[in-house]
Amino acid sequence: MAKTSWFDEHAQHPTLHERVEKLESFTAAMADGVVEKKELEGQEERLTAAMKALEPKLSDELHAQVTGVMIELTAYNIMRLLHELQTERARVAFQ
């Protein structure tokens, strides 16, 4: 299977969010604007299964690199969510 780049055509920005928006489990969870506990648990189960399938295939060096990427991605996702919430809160407050 050919790999799909994680970046846009200029290799400047990750395209993972665009791919997430096509993920059926994500779009179903987001459809009503509320992420329910069961939906979150389902996502955690899929993530755990993917991690368990990948981890034994990684060399020690690659494992360390992938771990670093996952930590950076998690930090980015939290920061992005907080930024979007803060921006929306400010927009609503000043309308």
C-alpha positions in Angstrom: 0.0 0.0 0.0 1.4 3.4 -1.0 1.8 5.8 1.8 -0.1 9.1 1.9 1.9 12.1 3.0 1.1 13.6 6.3 1.7 17.1 4.9 0.1 19.4 2.3 1.7 19.8 -1.2 4.2 22.3 0.1 5.1 20.1 3.1 4.4 23.0 5.4 1.2 21.9 7.3 0.0 18.6 8.5 -3.1 17.3 6.8 -4.2 15.0 9.6 -7.2 17.1 10.6 -8.5 17.0 7.0 -8.3 13.2 7.1 -9.9 13.0 10.5 -12.9 14.9 9.1 -13.4 12.0 6.7 -13.3 9.4 9.5 -16.8 7.9 9.9 -16.6 7.4 13.6 -15.5 11.0 14.1 -18.2 12.5 11.8 -20.9 10.4 13.5 -19.7 11.5 16.9 -19.7 15.2 15.8 -23.0 15.1 14.0 -25.0 16.3 16.9 -22.3 18.6 18.3 -22.0 16.5 21.5 -19.3 13.9 22.1 -20.9 11.4 24.4 -18.9 9.2 26.8 -19.6 6.1 24.8 -18.3 7.8 21.6 -15.1 8.9 23.5 -14.6 5.4 24.8 -15.0 3.9 21.3 -12.4 6.3 20.0 -10.0 5.3 22.9 -10.6 1.6 22.0 -9.7 2.2 18.3 -6.6 4.3 19.3 -5.5 1.6 21.8 -5.9 -1.1 19.2 -4.0 0.8 16.6 -1.2 1.6 19.1 -1.0 -2.1 20.2 -0.8 -3.2 16.5 2.0 -0.8 15.7 4.2 -0.8 18.8 5.7 -4.3 18.5 6.7 -3.5 14.9 8.9 -0.6 15.8 12.6 -0.7 16.5 13.7 1.1 19.7 14.9 4.1 17.8 11.7 4.4 15.7 9.6 3.7 18.9 11.2 6.7 20.5 10.6 8.9 17.5 6.9 7.9 17.1 6.4 8.4 20.9 7.8 11.9 20.5 5.5 12.6 17.5 2.4 11.3 19.5 3.3 13.6 22.4 3.7 16.6 20.2 0.5 15.8 18.3 -1.4 15.4 21.6 -0.1 18.8 22.8 -1.0 20.4 19.5 -4.5 19.0 19.6 -5.1 20.2 23.2 -3.7 23.7 22.4 -5.7 23.9 19.1 -8.9 23.0 21.0 -8.3 25.5 23.7 -7.4 28.2 21.2 -10.6 27.5 19.2 -12.7 27.6 22.4 -11.1 30.9 23.5 -11.6 32.4 20.1 -15.2 31.4 20.0 -15.8 32.6 23.6 -14.3 36.0 22.7 -16.4 36.2 19.5 -19.6 35.5 21.4 -18.7 37.9 24.2 -18.1 40.8 21.8 -21.1 40.3 19.5 
